[in-house]
Structures are given as C-alpha cells and as structure tokens.
Amino acid sequence: LPYVDGVKMLIIPDASTRLAALRTGKLDHLYSMTLEDRNSVLKSQPEMSCTRVLPANSLNIFMRLDKPELPWYDIRVRRALTMGIDRQKIKDEFYLGDAEILFDPVPPYPIYLEKLYTPLEKLPPSVQELYQYNPEKAKKLLAEAGYPNGFKTEILTWNTATYVDLLAVVKDYWVKIGVDVKLDAKEYAVYVST
C-alpha cells in the first residue's frame, strides 16, 4: 500500500479564498462550508465528492430549571417554546433540506441507527407533538402557565453566524407566540467565561 509522506493543513481565514483553492485543486479536502457553497461547488465541478458528516452535537437552547421564578421552570412553558418553532421549515429553508430534526438525546449517526437511535415517527405521540409546529397550542400552554401575554427573555450565545442567524429565526418564531427575545451575542472567550 502507498503510505502518506505528510499532510499539510492550511489555515485560510477567507471563505472565498478557501473555495477558490478547492476549485482549483490547491486543496484536496475542505472540512466545512456553507450549504450554498457546497451546492455551488458540486454544481460547477460534479466530479468532486462530498461526504455528509453530522455535527458532534446539536444546537440547543439551555434553560435554568433550578429557579421557580423563571418562566421555563414550568414544563408547559418549555413545551410551548418547542412547539413554537417550525423545525421542518428551518430544515427546508435555513439548512436547504440537509438537517436532522431529531438529534437528541441519541444522534442519528450510522453506528447508532440499528440499536440506539429511534426515529421521530416511532416515538410516542406526546414526544412527536413537541417537534410539530403548533403556535396556537404554544400560546394556550403559555396562558395555562400564567403567561397569557408571553414574557421577555434574553439568550446568551456565542457570536458566530451559524448561532446568531439560527437564533434570529427562533426569535422570529417565538415573538409570534408572545415571547420577546433579546439576543446577547458574545465573543467565544466571553461566552465561555460567562
């Protein structure tokens, strides 16, 4: 077998320069790119191969559950928030159809598919309901939890386009059920220390 004599890993900060290097054969591999860029490269150079790799973890919004004075202490609020997001539309439009709606608690990695991962359609109806967009039921649950007019909250996030853009979409959905969200995007070091 031939053995590899070495590997050069280039750091190319500019996205357009990275794509140009890939297109012109200066790179043999590019680990991460936007879906739009991937589709553009594959359209212009169909001989290139592309491997879909799922992320190591999903994007989640974490809430403190140890403080009764916070809205999400009540499970009805948490259920309302999740039903207030149209995951299918996010998958289709934000991720151009290339996303998984159910990723937690066990991700759909090939190694898990047979024994650990349960597809959404095989989960109980009460779980499936959480992943279906239902703003009317979300408003009803908020009212039952004591928030008939919704509430204001803030989300602390890491300042990357992926997180901020996706949270802006979530913010737009939540405002429709009465939850007014302020996004607080911090640089990574500040975010982690907070």
Residue, then its C-alpha position, 0 to 999 in steps of 0.5 A: l500500500p502507498y503510505v502518506d509522506g505528510v499532510k499539510m493543513l492550511i489555515i485560510p481565514d477567507a471563505s472565498t479564498r478557501l473555495a477558490a483553492l478547492r476549485t482549483g485543486k490547491l486543496d484536496h479536502l475542505y472540512s466545512m462550508t456553507l450549504e450554498d457553497r457546497n451546492s455551488v461547488l458540486k454544481s460547477q465541478p460534479e466530479m468532486s465528492c462530498t461526504r455528509v458528516l453530522p455535527a458532534n452535537s446539536l444546537n440547543i437552547f439551555m434553560r435554568l430549571d433550578k429557579p421557580e421564578l423563571p418562566w421555563y421552570d414550568i414544563r408547559v412553558r418549555r413545551a410551548l417554546t418547542m412547539g413554537i418553532d417550525r423545525q421542518k421549515i428551518k430544515d427546508e429553508f435555513y439548512l436547504g433540506d440537509a438537517e436532522i430534526l431529531f438529534d437528541p438525546v441519541p444522534p442519528y449517526p450510522i453506528y447508532l441507527e440499528k440499536l440506539y437511535t429511534p426515529l421521530e415517527k416511532l416515538p410516542p405521540s406526546v414526544q412527536e407533538l413537541y417537534q410539530y409546529n403548533p403556535e396556537k397550542a404554544k400560546k394556550l400552554l403559555a396562558e395555562a402557565g400564567y403567561p397569557n401575554g408571553f414574557k421577555t427573555e434574553i439568550l446568551t450565545w456565542n457570536t458566530a453566524t451559524y448561532v446568531d442567524l439560527l437564533a434570529v429565526v427562533k426569535d422570529y418564531w417565538v415573538k409570534i407566540g408572545v415571547d420577546v427575545k433579546l439576543d446577547a451575542k458574545e465573543y467565544a472567550v466571553y461566552v465561555s467565561t460567562 
